[in-house]
């Protein structure tokens, strides 16, 4: 069980550190150090004791997961996903964070409204774009200060603060630091960028645009390396305003709306990096 999983199940059970200490026989101070990340490599028997208390009854074989069933495909309007996880009792649309945290750690998934999407490993091109964007954002934040922080995937975002959705955007900017609860970002970031790929294109353009807008994300960028363009959505934050959309090229300096255009992402620099790769 990973630290994120233990933090999740601790929250689900509502256990305090004192209660965990009583139930496991582990000193309270030791438990606190594990959960806050101070202790990086806890003893095996300590982890086993915590898992016995924290894991749900169905953790050994999560409800809805069979041993040998082959993965299927889900077909929904404006959605494309990879192979669905093997299923038994549960169907796509019924999965929760409990199922999400029980998935194999060697694979990446997103959970959106109870639907599990398998994510392929990002390409090197994808990583260069995300890293270069994050570098420019961080340079601006270092120079100008403020409360905002940038993050790059993999980072979990519990977008709707419920147990049906957990997404993993490529780049985010978060200005309310209280939403960073270590286990994940709990709530909507201010800014989200997704680098489109063949396997995620329809999901990022369709369902994620809707989800980000309704969750309270202020600005959403879809970066399309294939067509060398960036689609920028600015979502209205009140009923008197309207959503806006703009399209830029890979030679443009693109203003970041949440900074009133003071920060501009220079895609010409990113393009040079991509050319150097080839």
C-alpha positions in Angstrom: 0.0 0.0 0.0 1.4 3.4 -1.0 1.5 6.5 1.2 -1.3 8.0 -0.9 -3.4 4.9 -0.4 -2.8 4.9 3.3 -3.7 8.6 3.5 -6.9 8.0 1.6 -8.1 5.1 3.7 -7.2 6.9 6.9 -9.4 9.7 5.8 -12.2 7.3 4.7 -12.1 5.5 8.1 -11.8 8.8 10.0 -9.0 7.5 12.1 -6.9 9.9 14.2 -3.2 9.2 14.9 -4.1 8.2 18.4 -6.7 5.7 17.2 -4.2 4.2 14.7 -1.6 3.9 17.4 -4.1 2.0 19.6 -5.2 -0.3 16.8 -1.8 -1.1 15.5 0.4 -0.9 18.6 2.7 1.5 16.7 3.8 4.6 18.6 1.9 7.7 17.6 5.1 9.6 16.7 6.2 6.8 14.3 2.8 6.9 12.5 2.9 10.7 12.2 6.3 10.5 10.6 5.2 7.9 8.1 2.0 9.9 7.1 3.8 13.2 6.8 6.6 11.7 4.7 9.4 12.3 7.2 10.1 8.5 7.4 10.8 7.5 3.8 11.3 3.8 4.3 9.3 2.4 7.2 10.0 -1.1 8.5 8.1 -3.9 6.7 6.3 -5.1 9.8 5.2 -1.5 10.6 3.6 -1.2 7.1 2.0 -4.6 7.4 0.4 -3.5 10.7 -1.0 -0.3 9.2 -2.3 -2.1 6.1 -4.2 -4.6 8.3 -6.1 -1.8 10.0 -6.5 0.5 7.0 -7.4 -1.7 4.0 -11.1 -2.3 3.4 -12.5 -5.8 3.6 -12.4 -6.2 -0.2 -8.9 -4.9 -0.7 -7.5 -8.3 -1.6 -9.9 -8.6 -4.5 -11.7 -5.3 -5.0 -15.4 -5.4 -5.8 -15.9 -5.3 -9.5 -12.5 -6.8 -10.4 -12.2 -10.3 -11.7 -9.0 -12.3 -12.1 -9.0 -13.4 -15.7 -11.5 -11.4 -17.6 -10.2 -9.5 -20.7 -10.3 -5.8 -20.8 -13.1 -4.2 -22.9 -13.7 -0.9 -24.6 -16.1 1.8 -23.6 -17.9 3.8 -26.3 -19.5 7.0 -25.2 -20.0 10.3 -27.1 -17.0 12.6 -27.0 -15.0 10.0 -25.0 -12.2 7.7 -25.9 -10.4 5.6 -23.4 -7.9 2.7 -23.4 -8.8 -0.7 -22.3 -11.1 -0.8 -19.3 -9.9 -2.7 -16.3 -11.3 -6.2 -15.9 -14.7 -6.0 -14.3 -17.1 -8.2 -12.5 -19.9 -6.7 -10.4 -19.1 -3.1 -11.4 -19.6 -1.4 -14.8 -17.9 1.7 -16.2 -19.5 4.6 -14.5 -19.7 2.8 -11.1 -16.0 2.9 -10.1 -14.9 5.0 -7.1 -11.6 6.2 -5.6 -11.4 2.9 -3.6 -11.2 1.0 -6.9 -8.8 3.7 -8.3 -6.4 3.2 -5.4 -6.6 -0.6 -5.7 -5.4 -0.6 -9.3 -1.9 -2.0 -10.1 0.8 0.6 -9.4 2.6 -0.1 -12.7 -0.2 1.3 -14.7 -1.7 4.8 -14.9 -5.4 5.6 -14.9 -7.8 8.5 -14.7 -11.2 8.2 -13.0 -13.8 10.5 -14.5 -17.4 10.3 -13.3 -16.9 6.7 -12.3 -15.3 5.7 -15.6 -11.7 4.4 -15.6 -9.4 5.4 -18.4 -6.1 3.7 -18.9 -3.3 6.2 -19.8 -0.4 5.3 -22.0 3.1 6.5 -21.1 3.8 10.0 -22.4 6.0 10.4 -25.5 9.3 12.3 -25.2 7.8 15.1 -27.3 4.9 15.3 -24.8 7.4 15.6 -21.9 9.5 18.3 -23.5 6.4 20.5 -24.0 5.1 20.0 -20.5 8.6 20.5 -18.9 9.4 23.6 -20.9 6.0 25.2 -20.1 6.5 24.4 -16.4 10.0 25.9 -16.6 8.7 29.2 -18.0 5.9 29.3 -15.4 8.3 28.7 -12.5 10.7 31.4 -13.8 7.8 33.9 -13.7 6.7 32.8 -10.2 10.3 33.0 -8.9 10.6 36.5 -10.3 7.2 37.9 -9.3 6.4 36.0 -6.2 2.8 35.3 -5.1 0.9 32.4 -3.7 0.6 30.3 -6.9 2.6 27.1 -7.6 3.0 25.0 -10.7 2.9 21.2 -10.9 3.7 18.7 -13.6 2.3 15.2 -14.1 2.0 12.8 -12.5 0.0 14.6 -9.8 -3.5 13.5 -8.8 -6.3 16.1 -8.9 -9.5 15.2 -7.0 -11.4 17.7 -9.2 -14.9 17.5 -7.8 -13.9 16.7 -4.2 -15.9 13.5 -4.5 -15.1 9.8 -4.9 -16.0 9.5 -8.6 -13.3 11.6 -10.3 -9.5 11.8 -10.1 -7.6 13.3 -13.1 -3.9 13.8 -13.9 -3.4 16.9 -15.9 -0.1 17.5 -17.6 0.6 21.0 -16.2 -1.4 22.9 -13.5 -1.1 26.2 -11.7 -2.6 26.3 -8.2 -3.1 29.6 -6.3 -5.0 28.3 -3.3 -2.3 26.3 -1.5 -4.8 24.8 1.0 -6.0 22.6 -1.9 -2.6 20.8 -1.9 -3.2 18.1 0.7 -0.1 16.1 -0.2 -2.1 13.1 -1.3 -3.5 15.1 -4.2 -4.8 18.5 -5.2 -8.2 18.6 -3.6 -10.4 20.7 -5.8 -10.0 22.7 -9.1 -6.7 24.2 -10.0 -6.7 27.8 -11.5 -4.9 26.7 -14.7 -4.7 23.4 -16.5 -2.8 22.4 -19.6 -3.1 19.1 -21.5 -0.8 18.0 -24.3 -3.0 16.2 -26.8 -2.1 12.8 -28.1 -3.8 10.2 -30.3 -5.0 8.2 -27.3 -6.2 11.2 -25.2 -7.3 13.7 -27.9 -11.1 13.2 -27.8 -11.1 12.8 -24.0 -9.1 16.0 -23.5 -11.2 18.0 -26.0 -14.6 16.6 -25.0 -15.2 15.3 -21.4 -12.3 17.1 -19.8 -13.2 20.5 -21.2 -16.7 20.1 -19.7 -15.3 18.8 -16.4 -12.8 21.6 -16.0 -15.3 24.3 -16.8 -17.9 23.0 -14.3 -15.3 22.3 -11.5 -14.2 25.9 -11.5 -10.9 25.8 -13.5 -10.3 29.4 -14.7 -8.2 28.6 -17.8 -7.6 25.5 -19.8 -5.0 25.1 -22.6 -5.1 22.2 -25.1 -1.7 21.9 -26.8 -1.8 20.1 -30.1 1.7 19.1 -31.3 0.3 17.4 -34.4 -1.4 20.6 -35.8 1.1 22.9 -33.9 -1.6 25.0 -32.3 -2.8 25.8 -28.8 -6.5 26.2 -27.9 -7.0 28.4 -24.9 -10.3 28.4 -23.0 -11.0 31.1 -20.4 -14.0 30.0 -18.4 -16.5 32.5 -17.1 -16.5 32.7 -13.3 -19.9 34.3 -13.0 -23.3 34.4 -14.8 -22.6 37.9 -16.3 -19.5 36.7 -18.2 -19.0 34.4 -21.1 -16.5 31.7 -21.8 -13.9 32.7 -24.5 -11.7 30.6 -26.7 -8.6 31.6 -28.6 -6.3 29.7 -30.9 -2.5 30.3 -31.2 0.4 28.8 -33.1 3.7 27.3 -32.0 5.5 30.5 -32.9 3.4 32.7 -30.6 4.0 34.2 -27.1 0.7 33.1 -25.5 -0.6 35.2 -22.6 -1.7 33.4 -19.4 -5.1 34.8 -18.5 -4.9 34.1 -14.8 -1.9 36.5 -14.7 -3.7 39.1 -16.8 -1.3 38.4 -19.6 1.8 39.4 -17.6 3.1 35.9 -18.1 3.5 34.8 -21.7 4.5 31.3 -22.6 7.0 31.6 -25.5 6.1 28.6 -27.8 8.9 29.6 -30.2 11.4 28.6 -27.5 9.5 25.3 -27.0 9.5 24.7 -30.8 13.3 25.1 -30.8 13.6 22.5 -28.2 11.4 20.1 -30.2 13.5 20.8 -33.3 16.7 20.1 -31.4 15.2 16.7 -30.4 14.9 15.8 -34.1 
